[in-house]
Amino acid sequence: MAAYEYTALDTTGREHRGVLDGDSARQVRQLLRDQALLPVTVNEVSASEPVRMFRFSFASRVSTTDLALLTRQLSTLVRSGIPLEEALLAVSQQSEKARVQSVVAGVRARVLEGRTLAEGLGAFPKVFPEIYRATVSAGEQSGHLDAVLERMADYTENRQVLQQKIRNAMIYPVLLTVICLGIVGVLLAYVVPEVVRVFEAGDRELPVLTRILIGASDFLRAWWWLLIAVVAAAIWAFRRWLRAPASRRKFDLLKLRMPIVGRITRGNNAARFARTFSILTASAVPVLEALRIAGEVVTNSPMRQAVQDAAVRVREGAPIARSLAASKLFPPMLVHLIASGETSGQLESMLQRAADNQERELDGVVNTAVGILGPVMILVMGIFVFMIVIALLLPIFQLNQLVS
């Protein structure tokens, strides 16, 4: 039995969408006809997954918030002793989003076929990342699926909170930058030409700063479309350049060397690595497999390569902390806490403490950066406006000198 997404019409022509279980698409169409519905499309959930990935629609994706919520609900139901297939059915019915319903129904269909929950999740790799599937697989093998799902719910929620903090912190400087550019653009495109028209009527030579301002204003009014095209082309070329692994590595190394951006990049990746490694270790996933999966969540390519190199050294018998410290890319506090956990036999708790420490430090750095960036952007905008005002006032000063 599999899950099928359907689109059907009732007798009034109203469209209905949903998910039904059936042995075949033909059986699902018959079930719809029995409900006085005319089937339009009937597709198996797994078969429709790759097609949806190419659609630029938020409705076809499962957000981190939805993933955290369904994991929490599933954990609560499994801990209550409800059979897994009934728990999945309840979670599917509880959600109001069609995409979540179809995904959970697809997982449930595979569980009803006799597969494990991890194998059912594996049919939707874009929804359930590898850490999720590996952790659930370890929980099923150890017989502690409810506890593992509880940890995964905490992990998903913590990761969502961290991403939300960074996203919210970036709203203010980005909005301020857009406003500054907009104000300067309006001054150059509309205000300056009206004021300069008075000066151009005379035969005297204008100051250099005023002539530069007039040239910038004329260029912006005549070639604004070219400026937009150049910026768009530069962004496209930069993104294409980043597709090459060597170019991506150079750019990521540059980010690590930058004063504030480097601390944020290193702290964010170290926190994600420690949190992922902690949840995998707590779920009894083998260390080498946990290192491999934890390395995949690291977005900075040099740091990801450092984790892969550390996994090779650990396979040869080296300690985890010393293997990570060899790259000198991970924060010393993280390395020391991992070393303490290896020595004391409490690696899981030390990794969790390291993740908490990195997230607190990252939060402080982001808040400090935003606090500095705001006044800096206001100062830069003030300098631009001051230069424009001075360029407009210089001809007036010259005129006063001639009169006197």
Secondary structure, DSSP 8 states (H G I E B T S, - for coil): -EEEEEEEE-TT--EEEEEEEESSHHHHHHHHHHTT-EEEEEEEHHHHHHHHTTS--GGGS--HHHHHHHHHHHHHHHHTT--HHHHHHHHHHH---HHHHHHHHHHHHHHHTT--HHHHHTT-TTTS-HHHHHHHHHHHHHT-HHHHHHHHHHHHHHHHHHHHHHHHHHHHHHHHHHHHHHHHHHIIIIIHHHHHHHHHTSSS---HHHHHHHHHHHHHHHHHHHHHHHHHHHHHHHHHHHTSHHHHHHHHHHHHHSHHHHHHHHHHHHHHHHHHHHHHHHTT--HHHHHHHHHHT--SHHHHHHHHHHHHHHHTT--HHHHHHTTS-S-HHHHHHHHHHHHHT-HHHHHHHHHHHHHHHHHHHHHHHHHHHHHHHHHHHHHHHHHHHHHHHHHHHHHHHHH-
